[in-house]
Amino acid sequence: MAGSNVFEVRASVPIAEVIQALSLLIATAQASAHAIASHAERVNETPGAAWAPVCLLELAEDLHAAIQAGCIDKRAIG
C-alpha cells in the first residue's frame, strides 16, 4: 500500500465535510487507542508504550483543530 492514497480531496468537496470526516477518524482512533491502553495498564503489559498512540492522537486532534481554525480564518479574511 506504500505510495497509494486512500483519500482524495477534490475542489467540489466542501472543506468542512473533509474536516468533519477527519475529526470522526481521529475520534474513533482515540477511543480504540484509549481502550487498548487501559487494558494494557490493567494487565501490566507495557502500559507506557500502550499510551503513546493515545498521546499521538491527541496531538493529531490539536493539529486538526489548528487546521480547522486556520481555514475559518482564511475564509474570514479572504
ABEGO torsion letter per residue (X at the ends): XBGBBABBBBAABBAAAAAAAAAAAAAAAAAAAAAAAAAAAAAGBGAAAAAAAAAAAAAAAAAAAAAAAAAAAAAAAX
